[in-house]
Each structure stands twice: as C-alpha cells, then as structure tokens.
Amino acid sequence: PQYCEDYIGQRAGRYDHSEPVMNRANRTDVEGCCWWGRGVIQTTGICNFGMLNYFLGKRAADEGRPARYGTIDFCKDPSAICNRSEHPELKWIAGLFYWMQSVQTYDNEWNYMDSLKEFVRGGMDDDGAFIDAVSGIVNRGCHNPPCDTTGAVDGGHERKENFKKVLEVLLAPDGKLWTNSASNLPSTSGWTDQELPGDTSPPQSQPTTSQLPQNNGPASLGSNGAEDEAEEW
C-alpha cells in the first residue's frame, strides 16, 4: 500500500525513523505496512518476501532460473499473495514455501524432522511439546520463545487447541487414521437430498503388487533432502 498506518491490536513491526514516509505518523515499519503477513502462514517481513521472489518470482525469472510466478515481483507487490485472481493458489503456495524453507529445515538445538519422528513414534501425544515448539518457530523464529527479544508466542493456547482438534478429526482413539466408513462420517441428519455430498462414481479396483511400478534405482529425495526409502519412521 502507498500509506502505512497503525491499527488497533497491531503485533508486528518495529519503528524505523531513519527517513520520513507518506503517512500521518511520518514513520515506516521493518515488518509493517507492505511487509505485514499474508497467506495461510502469514508470510511476513522483507526477508521472507525476498526469498519468495528469489525462488518463485520475478527475481528467479530475471536470472534465468525456473520461476512458476516469473511475472510477479513479490518485493514490489507483496499483496500479490492474496489479490491475484489468476493465481488464487498463491496464498497456499506462499505458506507451503515458508514451511519447507524455514520450518522443515529448522535445526537449532532442536531438529524439526527428528522431533516430528519422535512425536509420531510416541503416539502423537506429548502434552503439547511438539506443537509448542513448531508454533514458536512459525510465530517467533525459534523453538523456545521468547527467543531473546521477540516475545512469547501470540495465541499459543489457541494454536495448541486447534492442533488437538485436527488430530481428533484425523485419528481414531487407537491412534490409527479414521477410515471412510459410515460409522465415523459426520452426521447428515437434517440435510436435504440436494445437500448430501457423495461420490457416485463406481469403486476403483486396487492394483496388485505385480501391477505397482517397480523402482530399482536410487532412492528419491524427500522434502528435507533425505532418502525416504532409507529412513525409518
């Protein structure tokens, strides 16, 4: 935006009075105004928008590298994450990019991938320790806020409760994934026939072992750069 304004409840941004800018308060924000969070994980700050532009945006295209959004300069138009009607998926792409770039790779006295495996092996029940650490990385930049000067996690309790709700939806009491059976589908009482969701296509047969593609070559790389086939979960 052309004008940077304060708003009630603002939590991000630091004052920088090194030069005046066009607003009533004569101020600019390091993480404010143009750099306020956007997208599903709130891409925030000059560095994060710059990385998005470097790997997926105009900077990549200008340097001759593959760029899915080579016509978009995220540094000049950070609002493109949310307002490009031709790319409604960008708000999700930006969030996934941040997750892969900054969360999955986190390794600073606490390793995300190792902790994720430990969380899964422990039955996904650790009294909230895993989600608290992840919330700290996403919201404050470290796994054990207040991270020197950044402060406590914003909405930490709500984040933990929402994570619990997701696990309750995905997992049965015995820790296994819910199967798509009538006994655990959401109740449809009170719905009309027109409102009932459903897949009317015929059931698909499952391939036998002999029909599955065989891979005798090197193991493929996972999202964290490790060989998936060599990893034991």
C-alpha positions, 0 to 999 in steps of 0.5 A, spaced: 500 500 500 502 507 498 500 509 506 502 505 512 498 506 518 497 503 525 491 499 527 488 497 533 491 490 536 497 491 531 503 485 533 508 486 528 513 491 526 518 495 529 519 503 528 524 505 523 525 513 523 531 513 519 527 517 513 520 520 513 514 516 509 507 518 506 503 517 512 500 521 518 505 518 523 511 520 518 514 513 520 515 506 516 515 499 519 521 493 518 515 488 518 509 493 517 505 496 512 507 492 505 511 487 509 505 485 514 503 477 513 499 474 508 497 467 506 495 461 510 502 462 514 502 469 514 508 470 510 511 476 513 517 481 513 522 483 507 526 477 508 521 472 507 518 476 501 525 476 498 526 469 498 519 468 495 521 472 489 528 469 489 525 462 488 518 463 485 518 470 482 520 475 478 527 475 481 528 467 479 525 469 472 530 475 471 536 470 472 534 465 468 532 460 473 525 456 473 520 461 476 512 458 476 510 466 478 516 469 473 511 475 472 510 477 479 515 481 483 513 479 490 518 485 493 514 490 489 507 487 490 507 483 496 499 483 496 500 479 490 499 473 495 492 474 496 489 479 490 491 475 484 485 472 481 489 468 476 493 465 481 488 464 487 493 458 489 498 463 491 496 464 498 497 456 499 503 456 495 506 462 499 505 458 506 507 451 503 514 455 501 515 458 508 514 451 511 519 447 507 524 453 507 524 455 514 520 450 518 522 443 515 529 445 515 529 448 522 535 445 526 537 449 532 538 445 538 532 442 536 531 438 529 524 439 526 524 432 522 527 428 528 522 431 533 516 430 528 519 422 528 519 422 535 512 425 536 509 420 531 513 414 534 510 416 541 503 416 539 502 423 537 501 425 544 506 429 548 502 434 552 503 439 547 511 439 546 511 438 539 506 443 537 509 448 542 515 448 539 513 448 531 508 454 533 514 458 536 518 457 530 512 459 525 510 465 530 517 467 533 523 464 529 525 459 534 523 453 538 523 456 545 520 463 545 521 468 547 527 467 543 531 473 546 527 479 544 521 477 540 516 475 545 512 469 547 508 466 542 501 470 540 495 465 541 499 459 543 493 456 547 489 457 541 494 454 536 495 448 541 487 447 541 486 447 534 492 442 533 488 437 538 482 438 534 485 436 527 488 430 530 481 428 533 478 429 526 484 425 523 485 419 528 481 414 531 482 413 539 487 407 537 491 412 534 490 409 527 487 414 521 479 414 521 477 410 515 471 412 510 466 408 513 459 410 515 460 409 522 465 415 523 462 420 517 459 426 520 452 426 521 447 428 515 441 428 519 437 434 517 440 435 510 436 435 504 437 430 498 440 436 494 445 437 500 448 430 501 455 430 498 457 423 495 461 420 490 457 416 485 462 414 481 463 406 481 469 403 486 476 403 483 479 396 483 486 396 487 492 394 483 496 388 485 503 388 487 505 385 480 501 391 477 505 397 482 511 400 478 517 397 480 523 402 482 530 399 482 534 405 482 536 410 487 532 412 492 528 419 491 529 425 495 524 427 500 522 434 502 528 435 507 533 432 502 533 425 505 532 418 502 525 416 504 526 409 502 532 409 507 529 412 513 525 409 518 519 412 521 
